[in-house]
Amino acid sequence: MPNAFGASLITVLVLLEPFSNVPLFLSLTEHQDQRARNRTALIAVVAAAVILGIFAVVGESLLAYLKITIEDLQVAGGILLLIVAVGMIGGSESSTVAEESNVAVVPIGTPLLAGPGTIVALLVLLDEYKETADRIAVCAGAFVALAIVYAAFRFASLITARMKPSLARALTRVVGLLVAAIAVHFIASAIGEWFHNGVR
């Protein structure tokens, strides 16, 4: 069981990239006050936990029933991120609107946190550790990783509270470019799989 917990914690934490996602979180919550930003962090992490929990229980069956592949999820997630990135680079207010419900679940909760890579990793771990106790440990490791992400977001909020508006806007543009690159990678990766294995 310790091996299952450790493998899950490390794998999911690496995929969640809490510190890499902090600049994006700050940019998407640029117009929120401290309380709203903290609430956004909580909603995003809870949303990701719920999504991963659903996939942990019925993930493979659900995807098979809906005839959805991981590549389909990658393209969908990539398109969502690309829309967000265009708004961030162009300075669109809609991409950084102050209402936390607009950004907490999408795109922060998913696909940034509970994205295709995290979902696949969780399903692979659950397939590798088939004992009930090990599977519980896998889920526990994933949830601890999400708790670390929440802590990183809360700590980031303290930093951004003292950040000058001009610096925050510049950060938003730079992060927007990085988000666009992530989106393109999602889509290109899926297209590459389709060319290699065929569209399923």
N, C-alpha and C positions, 0 to 999 in steps of 0.2 A: 504493500500500500504506500509506503513512503516514496518508492520509486515512481509510482503512478502520479502522486501529488507533485513531486519535484519536476518530473518530465512535463506535466501539464502547466505548472506555474512558469517554468522557464520558457517553454515553447510559446504559450499564449502571450506572455509578457513581451517577448521579442517581437511578435507579430503586431501587438497593440501599439508598440513604439510610443510609450507615454510621453517621453521628453521630446521626441520629434513632432508629436501632434500638439504640443503645448502652444507653439506659435500660431497654428491654425485655429486652435480654440480661442486664443486671445483675439485674433482677427475677426472671427465670426461673432464674438461677443463684445466687439469694440464699443458699441453704443449702450451697453448695459451697465447698470450700476453694480456695486459689489454684491448686493444681496441677490439680484437677478442672475448675475454670472455664476454665483455659487449654486443657485437653483438649476441653472442650465447644466452645470457639471453633474449634479446629482441625477437629473432626468436622463441625461445622455448615458451615464454609466448604468442606470437601472434599465433603460431601454435595451442597451447592448446585452445586459445580463439576461433579460427576458428572451431576447432573440436567440442567444446562444443556448439558453435553457430549453427552448422549444426544439431547436435543432438537435440537442443532445437526446431528447426523448423520442422525437418522431422525424428527425431530419431526413434520413435516407428514404423512408416511406413517403414523406411529404413531397420530396423532390421527384421521386419516381411517379407518384400519383399525378402530379401536375405536369410531368414530362419536362421538368426544368433541369438543366445541367449547371455545373459550377461555372462553365464558360458563360452561360446566359446571365448568371448573377454578376460575373465580372463586367460584362458589357453594360448591364443596367447600372451598376455601381459607378462605372467609369463615366457614363453619360451624366449621372447626377452630380458627380464631382466636377465635371467639365462645366456644367451650368453654373455651379457655385464659383468656380475659378474665374470664369469670364466676368461675373459680377464683381468679384474682388479686384481684379486687375483694372476694370473699367470704372471702379469707384461707385458701383451701384449700391444704393441704400438697401435694396432688397436682400443683398447678400449678407448684410450685417445688421439687420433689423433688431430692435431691442427686445422684441418679444421672444422669450427663451423657447417657447414651444415651436417656433419656426426653424430653429437650428439644432435644438437639443437632440431630437430623434433622428432627423435627416438634415444635414449629412454627418453629424458627429456620432450619434449612437450607431447609425448604419449609413453608409458603408465604411466609415473611417475606423470604428472600433469593431463592431460585429460585421466585418466584411467577408468576402469570399475566402480569403486566405485563413482567417481565424476559424471560420465555420468548417472548412476542410480539415484543418489541423485538429479541431475538436473531434470530428467524426473519425479521423484516423486513430487518434488516441483511444477513443472508446472502442474501436474495433480491435486495437492491440491489447487492451486490458479488459478482458471479458468478465472477470469476477465482479460481483455486485459491489464489494467493498472497494475494489480498485476503481470502478466507474464513479463511485461517489467521490473518491479521492481526486479523480481527474476533474470532475465538476468543481470540487472545492478549490483546486489549484487555479482553475480559470477564473473563479469568482474573486480569489485573493489578488490575482493579476489585475482585475478590474478595479479592485479597491485601491491598488497602487496608482492606477491611472487617475482615479478620483482625487487622491491626495496630491498628485502632480498638478492637476487642474486647479485645485484650491490654492496651492502654493503659488501658482502662476498668477492667480487673481490678486494676490498681495503685491506682486511686482508691478503688474499693469496699472494698479491704482495710482502709482506714482509716475507713470509714463506720460510724457508730453503728447498731446493730440497729434502733432505733426509726425512724431516718431511712430505712433500707432498706425497712422495712415500709410507711412512708408513701409512698415512691416506688413501691412495688409497686402500691398501690391506685390511684394517679394514672395510672400507665402502663397498668394494667388497663382503665381507662376509655378511654384513647386507643386501645388495641388493639380494644376493642369497637366504637369508631367506625370503625376501619379495616375491621373485619369487616363491619359494616353497609354500608360504602361498596362493598366487593367485591360483596356480594349485590345491593345496589340497582343497581349498574352493570350487572350481568348481567341483572337483570330488565328494566331499561330497554332493553337491546339486544334482548331477547326481544320486548318490546312493539313495538319499532321494526322489527325484521327478521323476527319470528316465531321460534318454537322450531324449531331445525334438528335 
